[in-house]
Amino acid sequence: MLRAGKAGWSLGLPRVFSFCLFLHSSSAQIRYSIPEELTRGAFVGNIAKDLGTDVGKLAAANLQVLSDSDSQYFSVNVNTGVIMVSERIDREQLCGQNPRCFLHLKLAIENPVEFYRIEVEILDINDNSPEFPSDEVSLRIYELASLGARFPIQPAQDPDVGTNTLQTYHLSANENFNLNVKARTDGGKFPELVLERALDRELRAFHHLVLTAEDGGSPPKSSKTHITIQVLDANDNHPVFDRPSYGARLVENSPLGTLVVKLNATDVDEGPNGDIRYSLSSHNSDALRQIFAIDEQTGEIRVQGNLDFEEATVYEIEVEAKDMGSPTMEEHCSVVVEITDVNDNAPEVILTSFSSSLSEDALPGTVVAVIHVKDRDSGDQGKVQCHVSPDLPFQLRKDYEHQYSLLTRTRLDRELVAYYNVTISASDLGSPPLSRHTILPITLADVNDNAPQFEQASYEVLVAENNPVGSVLVTVSAVDPDSEQNSRLSYSILRAGGTEPSLDPTRYLSIHPTSGQISAKLPFDYEQTTYLQFHVEVSDGGSPALRNRTLVHVWWP
């Protein structure tokens, strides 16, 4: 476990290992836990030690760090196998109020291909104090307010989580008020002043209280707000809701104007003192006010903005009912609105690793791309399946829940097909399903796997005696289906047997190395010999080069 104050941390890292073995590559998952706000270069874990792998093998295997996020929060020293913090990590900025916060990265090595999936849990430290929206709070309360009446105070906010977040409130000692802390369904807490002893404006017109918010850190952090209560005369009955709280359920993307709930409050006073107006409490956020609206006369709450399950699954609306007396009396209630998910998000396909060029001699099972998929919907609507066309020489392998690898399925031949557009189709399990298609262009790189071929197996040439020197006698020609350097051909003359084996054909003939034109170097003399027979060899420019031969007969009468 990690235990320390803010000045420093001692590292005793719990690790969870999970290994899976696949065809020509392997995949492993490792988990570390570190506190937020560690300094750059802080130790996270030793990947070589935790995998039982020699550090030298990792360095020689071309270790690569692949991150799922835009920022590189971690780095790996390939010489030691140590994972270190490379950027400041603020858990609140990264994960907000989520109780658990993870960063993911993957390590990849070659020969053979191995993936190590690293999951780093970012632990909260108590680096934030609870903060009230204001240092001063003013309340106006009628002196005939009923015992047990409640007066909400805007809550303090603490971006930390778990025990480090806001835990409790304390109220300074006084004769009239007690403190009640109301727990919200989302885990938040907000304070209410509860009137325990009747007020008397004539005896005391103002009350001054101090409210303290405290978190559960060690040591705890706190902040204060000063409450000034002015005691007023007037209207002696406040509105009363027919229930303390209301509930509703809506599907996301509900049309604007959809009725959420109709509230009902009554006031036994007559005239303006019993005339009620409804409104959303000041405790509601600006974002919530853009989504819901209330009719001040009827108490109907309706949808006026976009509901998105992926942004919020539940809303808690604070409503107040005020009468028109002087001074105004008010009452509060909560409306909890649950949002139901619909399949309104198509899957996302993210290329974690991709090589657009592939050697044509790549073996079946070669990894071409690593693909990360996700879907913001929930349940089956957020589960994603990927596939490629079975007509292609590629296949998808599911490494784990959100990752696929694109592999070669059969041997490839650039001379048959030099270029592929591989379509990755990702579909969720919603009804109807939503899908997204990503095209990966893959070009095959040539290897020297074809020898040159002459257009004729042999050539026969008839030449007049005393021929001109330099005249072209014949042109031999070969073709090679390879490309670039592998198809660049050169020709040469080799001595072969003939009627006069002592004669060297290169004494009489020359060949242009690239065009294959054979020319006379000397006039032919019938009295010396009547023909020449030799081989022409063609070589391509590959490494190693591939060769072929043809036989040439030159006659002169």
N, C-alpha and C positions, 0 to 999 in steps of 0.2 A: 504494500500500500504506500501511498505518498502522504507524508505527514510533515508539516512545517508551518511556520508563520509566514507572513508576506516577505520577510527579509531573506528567506532561503528555503530550499527544499532538499530533502534527502530522497534518493531514488531507490525504491525497492519495487520493481515493476512487475505486477501480475501479468502473466502471459497466457493466452489461449491459442493453441495451435490446431489447425485443421488441414490435413493434406489430402489431395486427390490426384490420382495418376491417370494420364490420358495417353493416346497413341504414341506420338513422337515428341510430346512435351509434357511437362508436369505443372501442377498448379498448387500453391500452398497459401494458407491464410494465417496471418499472425496478428495478434492484438496487443497493443501497448496502452497504458494509461499514463498521462502526464498532466500536471496542472497548467492552467493558462498563465500567460505573462512570463514564461521562462525567457531568459536572455538568449540572444543569438549564440549558437554554438553549444547550447545545453544538450546533454546526453539524453537520447530517447531509448535506444536499444542497440544491441549488437546483433545484426542480422546473420552474420557468419556463425557466431556462437550459438544463437537460438535455433539455427537450422542444422547445426553440426557439420558445417561446411568449411573447408579450408579457405582462408582469406585469399590466398594466391589463386585459387581456382576461380573465385568471383572476379578478380581483377582481369584474369586472362580470358574470361568468358564474355567480355564486353557488356558489363553490367550497365543497365539503363534504368532511369527513374521515370515512371509514367504517372502523372497526377491527374485525378478526375476534376480538379478545380483550376481556376485561372491563376491563382497564386501558388507559388512554390514555398510551402511552409517548412519543408524538410529537405535535407540533402543527405547523401550517403558518401562516406569516404571509402572508396573502393579498395584502398590499401589496408584499412583496418576493419571494414564491415560495419562501422558505427554509423547509426542514423542520428542526425543532429537537427536541432531547430535552426531554420535559416531566416525566418521572419517572425515578428511579434504576433502572438496569437491572442486575440481578445475573444473569449468565449461568448460574451454577450453580443458582440458585433457579429460573430459568426453564426450563432444558433439562437439568439434571442432568449425567450423564456422556455425553450424546449428543455425538459429535464435531463436529457442525455444528448451529448454533442460528439460527433465523430468526424474525423478527417480520413480520407482514403487515398492511398497511393499504391502503385504496383511497381514491382521490380521485375525486369525481364533480363534474362541472359541467353546466350546462344550456345549451340552445339553441346548438348541438345537444348531446344527451346524450353525454358522454364519460366513460370510466372509465380511471383510471390506477392500475394495480396496483403497489404499492411493496413490494418484498421487501428487508428490512434484515437482513443477516447480522451477528450479534453475535459479535465475536471475543473469545477468551479472553485475559485478562491474568493474570500470575502474582501473584494476590492471596491465595493460600492456601499455607501450608506443609504438607508431609506431617506427619501427626500419628499417633503410636502410640497404641493404646488405653490404655497405661499407661507410666509412667516407669520402672517396675521390672518385671523378668521373673525368675521363679525356676524353675530346672530341677533335677531330681534324676536323675542318671545313674549307672548301675551301673559300677563300675570295670572290669568285664570286657566292657563294651560293645564290639561288633565295630568294627574300623576301617571307615570308610565309612558308619557309622550316621548317620542324619539326624534332626535334632530341629527341627521347625517352630517358628517364632516368629510370633506374631500380626502381620500386616502393618500398615504405616502406611497411612492413607487420605488422599488428596489430591483434593478435588472439582474441581480444574482439569482441563483436557483437553489433548491434543496434547503438545507438548514441555514445557508448563508443569506437567504432572502428574508423579507419582512416576516416576523413571527408574531409580534404582539404589540399592543399599545398600553401606555400608562397615563392615567389622568391625575393631575395634581389634586391634593386633598381639598375638599370643599363640602359645604353643608347641603347643597341642593341637587347635585348631579352625580350619577354613576356612569361608568363607561360600559357599553356593550360592543363587542367586536363581532361583526356579521361576516360569516364565511360565504363567499360566492361559489357558484358551481365551477368556475374556472380556477379555483384555488386562491383567488385574491381575498383580501380581508379589508373591510373598511369600517371605521369606527362610527358609533352613534352615541350621542349624549342622551341619557335616559333621566327624565325628571323624577326624582325620588322624594323631594320635599317641595311643597307649594311655594311659589314665588310671591313676593309682596313688593310692588314697585315703591310704595310709600316708605318701606323700611330700607330697601336697597334697590337702586335703579340700575346698577351695573355690576356684573360679575366678571372676574378675570381669572381664566384657567390656563393651564399649560398642558398640552397633549404631547406625549413623547412616543415616537415610533422606534422600535428596536428590532434588529435582525437576530438570527441565531448563530452568528459567527463566533469564533473563539480567538480573541475577545470580541464581544458584540459591538456593533456600530449603531448609532442612533441619531435622530434629529428631532427638533421640537417646533411646534407652532403655538402661537399665543392666541387664545380664544377670548374675545370680548363679547359678552352677552348683555344686550340692552333689554330691560323689562318694560313692556308696553301694556297699556290698557286697551280694551275693546272687545270685539267679537269673541264669544265664549264657547263656541263649538267649532271643531275642525272637521273637514270632510272625512268620510270613512269609506274605504273600498269594501266591496262585498266579499273580497277574499284577499289574503295577504300577498299572494303571488299568482301569476298566470303562466300557462305554458302553451306553446304552439309548435307546429312542425310544418316546414315548407321544403319543397324541392328546390335545388339551386336553379338559377335561370328562370325563377317565377316571373311572370309578366309584371310590368310596372302597374301599380294600383291594386295588386292582390291584397285582400284583407288578411291581416295577421290575427288580430283579436280585437274585440270591443270591450273596453273597460267600463266599469260602473262604480261611481262613488256617490254617496249621498251626504247631505248636511241638514240637520234638523232645524237650523236657523231659518228665519224668514227673510224675504227680500234679498238685497245684495249679499247679506251675510250667508245665505244659503245657495247663492248662484255660483256654480262650479265651473272652472276652466282647467282643461288638461294641458300638460306640456311635458316634453322630455326633460329630465333632470339635468342639471349642469354636470353631473358625474359622468354622463355619457361622452364618449370621444367624438371628435369632429367626423371621423370616418363612419361611425355608427349613425350619426345624424344625416349623413349623405345617403344612407341605405333605407332608413325608416323615417316615417313622418306620422304625426298624430293630429287628428282633428280636435281642436280645443273645445268644441261644443259637444261632440258626440262621444269622444274618447276612443274613436276607431284608429287603430294603428295600421298603416298600409305600407306596402313596398314602394319606394321611390328611387331605388338604385339597384345595381347589379348584385345578385347573390352568387357567391362562388364558393363551393364546398372546399376547394383547394386552398382558399385563403382563410376561411373560418368555418368550423363545423357547428358552432353554437354562438349565439348572441344573447347577452343578458341586458335588457333595456330597463333603465331606471325611469319611472314615471312619477310625476307629482300632480296632485289635484289641489288647486287653490280656490278658496272662496273669494268673493268680491267685497268682503267686509273691510273694516278699517280699525286696526291693522289686519292684513290678510292672514288667514290660517291655512295650513297646508298639511297634506298627508302624502306618503310615498308608498309605492309598491314596485315589484320586479316582474318583468315579463321575460321568460326564458324561451328563446326561439331556436329549435334544433333544425339544422340544414341537412337534407338528404342528398346524397351524391347521384348525379346522372353521368352517363358516359359522354362527356363533352371535350375531352382532351385526347388528341391522337398521340401515339407513341413518339418518343424522341429517339433518334439514332445518332450516337456520338462516336466518331472514329478516334479511338485511343491510340492506335498505331496502324499505319498503312504504307505499303510500298507499291507504287504504281508501275514499277518495272520488275519483271520476274524472268529469270533465266529459263529458257525452254527445256533445259535438262533437269529442272527442279523435280525432286522425287515426290510421289504421292504422299500427302500428309504435311507438306510444307505450309507453314503459317504465312498467309498473305496479309491479313488485317486482323486487328483486335477491335471489337465493336462493343460499346456500352449502350444499353437501352434503358429507358425509363418512361413512366407514364404517371402523370400527376393525379389521375383518378384513384379510387380506392377499391378494395376487394378484387373480384374478377375483372372489373373494368380497368384496373391498373396493372394486370398481369399481361406480359408481352411475350409473343412467340415470333421467331424470325425464321425465314426460309429463303432459299435461292432456287432458281429453275433447275430441275433435274437434267435438263438437256446440256448444261454446262459442265465442264470438267472441274467444278468446284463444289464444295459442300460446307455447311455450317456445323460447328461443334459447340454445344452449350458448355461453357467452362463452369459457371455457377449462375446464380439467379439472374443477374443483370449483365452478364458478359458472354459474348459469343466470339469464336475465332473462325475466320474464313480460311479453309484449307484447300490445297489441290487434291482432287479426287482421283485423277488418272494422270498418265504421262502426257506431256504437251509436245506439240510440233509447230514451231514458228512457220515452217514452210507450208503448212496446211492452213493455220489460222494465226495471224500475227497480232491480233488485237481483240480484246474482250471488253464489253460493257456488262459488268456483273451487277444485277439489281438485287439489293437487299430489301426484302419486304418484311416490315414489322407490323403485326396486328395485335390488338388487345382482345380480351375475351368478353367484351361488352356485347349487348344485344340492342341494336346491330353493332358489330365490331367497327372500330376505327383503325385505319392503317396509314402507314407512311412508307414511301419507297425512296431508297438512296442508291444512286448509281455509282459504282466504283470502276473507273477506267483502268484497265490493266494491259500493259504492253509487254510482249514477250521479247526478251533480249536473245539475240542469235548466239548459238555455239557452233563450232565447226564440225558438223556431223554429216556433211555430204561431200564426197569426193568429186572433183571435176569429171565430166564425161565428154569425150570427143564426139563430134557429130557423125564421124565415119570411123569404122573400125580400122581401115587402112586407106592409103592414098596411092595412086599410080600416076606418074607424070612422064609424058613423052616430050623430049627436048631435042632440038636439032644440034648436030655436032658444031663445034666452034661458036657456041652461043655467046651473046654479048655478056660481058662481066656486069654484075649488078642487077640483071633482069630478074624479076619475080617469077619463080617457077610455079609455086602453089602456095595457098594459104590454108593452114590447118586451124580448126576452130573447136573450142570446147566451151561448155557452159557449167555453171555451179549455182544451185538454187539458194545457197547461203547468201548473207548480206554483208555489206561493208568490207572490212579487211578480209573476211573469210571467203569472199567471192572474187577477190582480185587475183587474176591468173598470170602466170609467167611460163614461157615456153623455152625448152632447150633441146638440142640434138644429142642423142646418145648413139654411140657406134653399135651397129648390129651386124650379123653375119651376112655375107653376100658371095657372089662368084669370085670376087677378089677380096678376101678377108683382110689382106694387108693394107688396103686403102682406107684411110681415115676420112669419113664423110665431112668432117668439119674443115678439111683442107679445101674442099670444093664448094661447100655450102655454108651459109650463115642463116640464122633465124632471128627475126625481131622478137624480143622477149615478151612484148605485150600484145602485138597484133597477130603473131603466128605466121607472118610472111617469110617464106623460105626463098632466098636469093642466091644466085651463082657468084662464087668468088673467083672462079677460073673458067676458061673455056673447056668444054668436054672434048676429049680426044678418043675417037673410036678405036684407034690402034692400041691405046693403053688399056681401056676397059669399056664394056658396053652398058653397064648399069651400076647404080649404087642402091643399097638397101640399108635402112637405118630406122631407129625408133626416135620419135619425138615425145618428150615427157612434158606434161603440164603439171604445175604445182599451184595450190591456192595459197593465200596469205595467212592462213590460220596458224595457231600455235598449239599443238604441232601441226605442220602442214600435211595436207592430203594430196596424193598424186595419182596420175593415170598415164597410160602410154597409147600410142598408135604407131602403126608400121607404115613407112613411106618407101615406095619403089620409084627410082628415077631411071628412065631408059633413054638412050639416044641411038639412032640407027647408024 
